[in-house]
Amino acid sequence: MKIGVGSRTARPVARAEAVGSLLRPKAITDLFDKIYEGVTTALRPYALSEKLLQLRALNKAADAEITRLVQRQIDAGLDVVSDGELRRPSFLSSFYDATDGLGVAEKVWEIRNERGEVTYTALADPDVYSRLRKASSPLAEESTFLRSITDYPFKVTLPAPSYFYTQFIATPRKDYTDRQQLVDDVVEIERSMVAEAIAAGANWIQFDFPVYPALVDEDYTSKMLKEARLANRDTLLTRALTADREVTRSIPPSVTVGLHLCRGNTEGGFWNGSLAPIAERMFGELPHGRFLVEWENIEREGDYQPIKYVPKGRIMVMGLVSTKKTRIENADELTGRLESAARYLDMGQLALGTQCGFASICGDHLVRAEDVQWRKLEVIGRVADRIWPRPQAQQ
C-alpha cells in the first residue's frame, strides 16, 4: 500500500507547502561525510571515483528515510511533499550531478553572518571547466522512487536558469565567450531533465534561487552588470525572464510549475530590498503557476505590496515560516500576516509556506532540531486548514 492512501488527501489547490529540503538524519550526514571527505566541491563525480559502495549505502538509507519523511509531511498537513533532498549535498545538486563540464572549485564556500563573520564553510559550487553537457538524470531517479511509494502530490526541484547569472557561478574558463551562452546551455539541459522527470512520474516541478532578489540589491546588481558587461538592470532582467520562461516551454499544463524566490538560507542572507522595482514585469511575464517568496522579515524584504502584480489564476505562497529561527510561529500571528497580504491579493490566490528549505546544503543549519522542523510544518498545516478548510471527506 502506498504512503498517504487512506490517511489524508491534498487540497485541490495546495495551500500548505514547504520549499523542499528537510533536515538530514545523522545516518545520512555521516554517509555524506565519508563520500565527500577531502572534497571541496559539491560535485558527485569527483567524490565517487572510489566510493560507489558508500553511494549505494546512501541511497539505501535515503530510501528508508524518505519513506518516513513523506508520511510525516502528509501528517503535518502539507498539500505537496518532497523527498527532503536527502540524496543531495546541495539543493543545486540535481543540476550539478546531471552535468558534465563542471570541475572542482578553487575556493570553498564561506558562510558569513550579517557582521561579515565566517560562521562555517561548505562545499563550494563547481567551476565551469568546459562546455556543459547533460550526462545523467538524478531528477528522474528521484521522481521514480517517489512515484513508487506514493500517489500524493510530490515536487522535485532544480535551480532556475537565471541563477546562473549570479556570481556564485564563476566566469567560464573556456568554451564560452560570455555568460549568456552558459545560461542558454543550462536551459537546454534543464528542459531535458524536466522532461525525463515528468516521464518518470513527476507532476510538480519547482525552480529555485532565481536571480530576481539580487536585482533589487543595488550593490550586488552593479557587480553582476559589470561581470556580464551589461549597461543596466533592465537588460539583465529581460535576459533572466527569457531564460526562466524558456525552460518551462514544453512542460504540459497538467504539471504544476513553481518558482522559489530565495534570499539565502543563512543568518544574514544575501540580498536586501523590496521586489517592487521588478515585480510587475517579473510576476506578469513569468509563466509559473506558483511563486514561493521569502517574506519572514519585511524590514529586510519590503512589505507585501508587490504581490498585487500576481496575475489571476496564479498562487502566491507566502514564505512566512522561518527555517532560520527556532521560534515556532504562532498560528494567530501567521493568520494575521496572511490577512495583511490579502489587502493586495485575494486570499483565494494565497498559500502559506516556509521561507526556505531546512537543509539547503549538507552541513550546519540554523534550525537543527527535527522536532522544531515538524512543529513548524504542523503550524503551516493548521493555519491552512483554518483559512482554506479541506472538504469534509478529506479531513
C-alpha positions in Angstrom: 0.0 0.0 0.0 1.4 3.4 -1.0 2.0 6.2 1.5 -0.9 8.6 2.0 -3.6 6.2 0.8 -6.5 6.3 3.2 -4.8 8.9 5.5 -5.2 12.4 4.1 -6.0 13.9 0.7 -4.3 17.0 -0.6 -6.4 20.1 -1.2 -7.2 20.7 -4.9 -5.3 23.9 -4.7 -2.3 23.5 -2.4 -2.3 25.9 0.5 0.3 24.4 2.8 3.8 23.9 1.3 7.4 23.6 2.3 10.2 24.8 0.0 11.8 21.3 -0.3 14.8 20.3 1.8 14.4 18.7 5.2 16.9 18.1 7.9 19.1 15.1 7.1 19.1 12.4 9.8 22.6 11.6 11.3 22.8 8.3 9.4 22.6 10.3 6.1 25.0 13.1 7.1 27.6 10.5 8.3 27.5 8.9 4.9 27.9 12.3 3.2 30.9 13.0 5.4 32.5 9.7 4.1 31.6 10.3 0.5 32.9 13.9 0.4 35.8 13.5 2.7 38.7 15.6 1.3 36.5 17.1 -1.4 35.9 20.8 -1.6 33.2 20.9 -4.2 29.5 19.7 -4.2 30.1 17.6 -7.3 29.3 13.9 -7.1 31.6 12.6 -10.0 34.7 14.0 -8.3 33.7 12.5 -4.9 32.9 9.0 -6.0 35.8 7.6 -8.0 36.4 5.0 -5.3 33.2 5.4 -3.2 30.5 3.6 -5.1 29.8 1.4 -2.0 29.2 4.4 0.1 26.8 5.8 -2.6 24.8 2.6 -2.6 24.6 2.8 1.2 23.5 6.4 1.0 20.7 5.5 -1.5 19.6 2.6 0.6 19.5 4.7 3.8 17.7 7.6 1.9 15.0 5.2 0.6 14.0 4.3 4.2 14.2 7.9 5.5 12.4 9.4 2.5 9.5 6.9 3.1 9.3 8.1 6.7 9.6 11.8 5.8 6.9 11.7 3.1 4.4 10.3 5.6 5.4 12.9 8.2 4.8 15.7 5.7 1.3 14.3 4.9 0.5 14.0 8.6 1.7 17.6 9.2 -1.0 18.8 6.7 1.2 19.7 3.7 -0.5 19.5 0.3 2.6 18.6 -1.6 5.6 16.7 -0.3 9.2 16.2 -1.3 12.0 13.7 -0.6 13.7 16.2 1.6 16.5 16.4 -1.0 18.2 13.7 1.2 20.3 12.3 -1.7 21.9 15.7 -2.4 24.8 17.5 -0.7 23.2 20.8 -2.0 19.9 21.9 -3.3 21.7 22.6 -6.6 23.0 19.1 -7.0 20.1 17.9 -9.1 21.7 20.0 -11.8 25.4 19.6 -10.9 25.2 15.8 -10.7 23.5 15.7 -14.1 26.1 17.7 -16.0 29.5 17.2 -17.5 31.8 20.2 -17.9 32.0 21.2 -14.2 35.0 20.8 -12.1 36.5 21.4 -8.6 36.2 25.0 -7.4 39.3 26.9 -6.4 37.8 28.2 -3.2 35.5 26.7 -0.6 32.2 28.5 0.1 32.3 30.6 3.3 29.0 31.3 5.0 29.0 34.7 6.7 26.6 36.4 9.1 25.3 40.0 9.0 28.5 41.1 10.7 30.6 39.6 7.9 32.0 36.9 10.2 32.6 33.4 8.8 30.2 31.1 10.6 31.2 27.9 8.8 32.4 26.7 5.4 30.5 24.4 3.0 31.1 22.5 -0.2 31.5 25.1 -2.9 29.7 25.3 -6.2 31.7 23.8 -9.0 33.6 25.9 -11.6 32.8 25.7 -15.3 35.7 23.9 -17.0 34.2 23.2 -20.4 31.0 23.3 -22.4 28.2 21.9 -20.3 26.5 18.7 -21.4 23.8 16.6 -19.8 25.3 13.3 -18.6 22.7 11.7 -16.2 19.2 12.0 -14.8 19.2 12.3 -11.0 15.9 14.3 -11.1 14.3 11.3 -12.9 15.7 8.9 -10.4 14.2 10.9 -7.5 10.9 11.0 -9.3 10.8 7.3 -10.0 11.3 6.5 -6.3 8.8 9.0 -5.0 6.2 7.7 -7.5 6.8 4.2 -6.4 6.0 4.9 -2.8 3.1 7.5 -3.0 0.3 8.8 -5.2 0.3 12.0 -3.1 1.4 15.2 -4.9 5.2 15.5 -4.7 7.7 18.0 -6.1 11.2 17.8 -7.4 13.5 20.8 -7.5 16.3 22.2 -9.6 17.9 25.6 -9.9 16.3 28.2 -12.0 18.3 29.0 -15.2 18.5 32.7 -14.1 20.5 31.5 -11.0 23.5 31.2 -13.4 23.6 34.9 -13.9 24.7 35.3 -10.3 28.3 35.5 -9.2 28.0 32.3 -7.2 29.0 30.6 -10.5 32.5 31.6 -11.6 33.0 33.0 -15.1 33.5 30.1 -17.5 37.2 29.4 -18.2 36.9 28.3 -21.8 34.4 27.3 -24.4 32.1 30.2 -23.6 32.7 33.7 -24.8 30.1 35.1 -22.3 27.7 34.1 -19.6 24.7 34.2 -21.9 26.0 31.2 -23.8 26.3 29.3 -20.5 22.7 30.2 -19.5 21.5 29.0 -22.9 23.1 25.6 -22.4 21.6 25.4 -18.8 18.2 26.0 -20.3 18.5 23.1 -22.8 20.0 20.7 -20.2 17.2 21.5 -17.7 14.4 21.2 -20.3 15.7 17.6 -20.9 16.0 16.9 -17.2 12.4 18.1 -16.6 11.0 16.0 -19.5 12.7 12.9 -18.0 11.4 13.7 -14.5 7.8 14.1 -15.9 8.1 10.8 -17.8 9.2 9.2 -14.5 6.1 10.3 -12.7 6.7 13.9 -11.5 3.8 16.2 -11.9 5.2 19.1 -9.9 8.4 21.0 -10.8 10.0 23.7 -8.7 12.8 26.0 -9.8 14.9 27.5 -7.0 17.0 30.6 -6.4 16.4 32.8 -9.5 18.4 36.0 -9.8 15.5 38.4 -9.2 16.0 39.1 -5.4 19.6 40.0 -6.3 18.3 42.6 -8.8 16.8 44.7 -6.0 20.1 44.8 -4.1 22.0 47.8 -5.7 25.5 46.7 -4.7 25.1 43.2 -5.9 23.4 44.3 -9.1 26.3 46.5 -10.1 28.7 43.6 -9.6 26.6 41.4 -11.9 26.2 44.0 -14.5 30.0 44.6 -14.6 30.8 40.9 -14.8 28.2 40.4 -17.6 29.3 43.6 -19.4 25.7 44.9 -19.4 24.6 48.5 -19.2 21.6 48.4 -16.9 19.4 46.2 -14.7 16.5 46.1 -17.2 18.7 44.3 -19.7 19.7 41.6 -17.2 16.1 41.3 -16.0 14.9 40.7 -19.6 17.5 38.0 -20.1 16.6 36.4 -16.8 12.9 36.4 -17.6 13.6 34.9 -21.0 15.7 32.0 -19.6 13.2 31.2 -16.9 10.3 31.3 -19.4 12.1 29.2 -21.9 12.9 26.3 -19.5 9.2 25.8 -18.9 8.2 25.9 -22.6 7.5 22.2 -23.1 6.1 21.4 -19.7 2.5 20.2 -20.1 -0.4 22.1 -18.4 -1.1 19.1 -16.2 2.2 19.7 -14.4 2.4 22.3 -11.6 5.4 24.7 -12.0 6.7 26.7 -9.1 9.4 29.3 -8.6 11.1 29.9 -5.2 12.5 33.4 -4.8 15.2 32.9 -2.2 17.5 35.5 -0.5 19.8 33.0 1.1 19.2 30.5 3.8 21.9 31.8 6.2 21.9 34.1 9.2 22.3 37.3 7.2 21.1 36.1 3.8 22.4 37.7 0.7 20.1 40.3 -0.8 18.1 43.2 0.8 15.4 45.3 -0.8 11.8 45.3 -1.9 10.7 43.4 -5.0 8.6 46.5 -6.0 11.0 47.8 -8.8 10.8 44.5 -10.7 7.5 42.9 -9.5 5.2 44.0 -12.3 7.5 42.5 -15.0 8.6 39.5 -13.0 5.1 38.3 -12.0 3.5 39.4 -15.2 6.0 37.9 -17.6 6.8 34.6 -15.9 4.5 31.6 -16.7 4.9 29.8 -13.4 1.7 28.8 -11.6 3.1 29.2 -8.1 5.5 31.8 -6.7 7.2 30.9 -3.3 8.5 34.1 -1.9 10.7 34.6 1.2 8.9 37.0 3.5 9.9 36.3 7.0 11.3 39.8 7.6 9.5 42.7 5.9 12.1 45.1 7.3 14.7 43.4 5.0 12.4 42.3 2.2 9.9 45.1 2.0 6.1 45.0 2.5 3.6 42.8 0.6 2.5 45.4 -2.0 4.5 43.8 -4.9 2.1 40.7 -4.8 -0.6 42.9 -6.3 1.0 42.2 -9.7 0.5 38.4 -9.5 -1.9 37.5 -12.3 -5.3 35.9 -11.7 -5.1 32.1 -11.6 -1.6 32.1 -10.0 -0.8 31.2 -6.4 1.5 33.3 -4.2 3.0 31.1 -1.4 3.9 33.5 1.4 7.1 32.3 2.9 6.3 33.4 6.5 7.6 30.4 8.5 11.3 30.8 9.1 13.8 27.9 8.6 16.5 30.2 10.1 14.9 30.7 13.6 14.0 28.1 16.2 11.0 30.0 17.5 7.7 28.3 16.5 5.5 30.8 14.7 2.1 31.5 16.3 -0.9 30.4 14.3 -2.8 33.7 15.0 0.3 35.7 14.0 0.5 33.8 10.7 -3.2 34.3 10.1 -2.8 38.0 10.7 0.1 38.3 8.2 -1.9 36.4 5.6 -4.8 38.8 6.1 -2.4 41.7 5.7 -1.2 40.1 2.4 -4.8 39.7 1.3 -5.1 43.5 1.1 -3.1 43.3 -2.1 -4.0 39.8 -3.5 -7.2 37.9 -2.9 -6.9 35.2 -0.2 -8.0 32.7 -2.9 -4.6 33.3 -4.5 -2.6 32.9 -1.4 -1.0 30.0 0.3 1.4 29.5 3.3 4.9 28.1 3.3 8.4 28.1 4.7 10.8 30.9 3.8 13.3 28.4 2.5 14.3 24.8 2.9 15.5 23.5 6.3 18.7 22.0 4.9 19.7 23.7 1.7 23.2 22.3 1.9 24.6 19.4 3.8 26.2 20.7 7.0 25.3 23.0 9.8 21.9 24.7 9.9 20.3 27.4 11.9 17.4 25.1 12.8 18.9 21.9 13.9 16.3 20.0 15.9 14.0 17.8 13.9 11.1 18.3 16.3 11.3 22.1 15.7 11.1 21.4 11.9 8.0 19.3 12.3 6.3 21.7 14.6 6.8 24.5 12.1 5.4 22.4 9.3 2.4 21.4 11.5 1.6 25.1 12.2 1.6 25.6 8.4 -0.9 22.8 8.1 -3.1 24.1 10.9 -3.3 27.6 9.6 -4.0 26.4 6.1 -6.9 24.2 7.5 -8.2 27.3 9.3 -8.2 29.6 6.3 -8.8 27.1 3.5 -10.7 24.2 5.0 -10.4 20.8 3.3 -13.6 19.3 2.0 -15.2 17.3 4.8 -14.4 14.0 3.2 -10.7 14.9 3.2 -10.3 15.6 6.9 
